[in-house]
């Protein structure tokens, strides 16, 4: 395990050394980031100038790759896909392209939102027709609503690295409780765990030493790797299996 003081620099250096940016003769830029989709391929998207703005697009590859894997977009799955896109501020075009408009100043935020959206949609390969009724984050949202837990949805914070990190749910500070962040994790893959840890280490210093991150991990049809649980705990992140969510209910209320 890397020492805490070294983790941020190590992670940032890893991203920079494994990120590739290629410009074409037409001026379109392809950015390949070292984040893996469900097929263990690197995430990549395209940057196109549109006057003073930028258009970031996956060129339709995310949904196309799902279809090439014999993943049929049923009505239920389409609804889940559109929920993912909306929650990340991403537009799904008629030809299946995931895209978002950005200014130079908001490029980091929009690029991160697009990549997170691409990863989450790629994760739909793990959903069968029988359990695709709701997205895992929607299950978490319903749980919070059913228990009258107040929260702000889809909040982004800029960290010391200047990268933006999005949190699905943020519970405001109260007289008796600190600010609490909740990130649902449908599949506890190593790259998702690393990204979660980095984002938290990056954002936490600006939010106060007593704030808490709860990583609520889906364990209904899969086992959570013990090494990933240990990694989260090492950095002060509360790893909560979905099957044990009631154990922290009192910590989320008020």
NORGIJO-V351870 format. One record per residue. N is the residue number from 0. PHI is phi in whole degrees, -180 to 180 (NA if undefined). Layout:
BEGIN
N;PHI, N;PHI
END
This chain:
BEGIN
0;NA, 1;-70, 2;-60, 3;-59, 4;-68, 5;-99, 6;-62, 7;-63, 8;-64, 9;-62, 10;-68, 11;-63, 12;-64, 13;-64, 14;-61, 15;-63, 16;-73, 17;-110, 18;-97, 19;-121, 20;-123, 21;-127, 22;-102, 23;-98, 24;-64, 25;-82, 26;95, 27;-76, 28;-108, 29;-104, 30;-113, 31;-111, 32;-110, 33;-82, 34;-112, 35;-97, 36;-91, 37;-65, 38;-93, 39;63, 40;-101, 41;-67, 42;-76, 43;-142, 44;-144, 45;-118, 46;-117, 47;-123, 48;-72, 49;-138, 50;68, 51;-89, 52;-103, 53;-121, 54;-110, 55;-103, 56;-146, 57;-90, 58;59, 59;81, 60;-72, 61;-63, 62;-70, 63;-61, 64;-65, 65;-62, 66;-67, 67;-67, 68;-91, 69;63, 70;-92, 71;-88, 72;-81, 73;-71, 74;-60, 75;-64, 76;-66, 77;-62, 78;-64, 79;-65, 80;-59, 81;-69, 82;-65, 83;-60, 84;-62, 85;-61, 86;-67, 87;-105, 88;72, 89;-107, 90;-96, 91;-106, 92;-79, 93;-62, 94;-93, 95;82, 96;-90, 97;-97, 98;-149, 99;-154, 100;-91, 101;-142, 102;-93, 103;-56, 104;-68, 105;-106, 106;-58, 107;-59, 108;-63, 109;-69, 110;-63, 111;-64, 112;-62, 113;-65, 114;-65, 115;-64, 116;-64, 117;-62, 118;-65, 119;-66, 120;-69, 121;-60, 122;-65, 123;-63, 124;-58, 125;-86, 126;-99, 127;-97, 128;-59, 129;-75, 130;-120, 131;-91, 132;-58, 133;-139, 134;-74, 135;-59, 136;-63, 137;-72, 138;-64, 139;-66, 140;-59, 141;-62, 142;-62, 143;-64, 144;-64, 145;-63, 146;-103, 147;55, 148;-91, 149;-80, 150;-158, 151;-106, 152;-90, 153;49, 154;-107, 155;-109, 156;-129, 157;-92, 158;-99, 159;-62, 160;-78, 161;77, 162;-76, 163;-94, 164;-124, 165;-102, 166;-119, 167;-61, 168;-142, 169;-129, 170;-98, 171;-61, 172;-63, 173;-126, 174;-63, 175;-109, 176;-131, 177;-79, 178;-67, 179;-124, 180;-111, 181;-129, 182;-123, 183;-76, 184;-124, 185;-75, 186;-133, 187;-81, 188;-75, 189;-59, 190;-68, 191;-69, 192;-64, 193;-61, 194;-64, 195;-62, 196;-65, 197;-59, 198;-59, 199;-68, 200;-62, 201;-78, 202;-89, 203;-54, 204;-57, 205;-87, 206;-108, 207;108, 208;-69, 209;-98, 210;-68, 211;-131, 212;-110, 213;-106, 214;-95, 215;-92, 216;-109, 217;-70, 218;-124, 219;-70, 220;-118, 221;-154, 222;-94, 223;-85, 224;-56, 225;-62, 226;-65, 227;-72, 228;-63, 229;-64, 230;-63, 231;-61, 232;-64, 233;-59, 234;-104, 235;74, 236;-93, 237;-79, 238;-91, 239;-117, 240;-60, 241;-56, 242;-68, 243;-115, 244;-61, 245;-67, 246;-67, 247;-112, 248;-56, 249;-66, 250;-76, 251;-94, 252;-85, 253;75
END
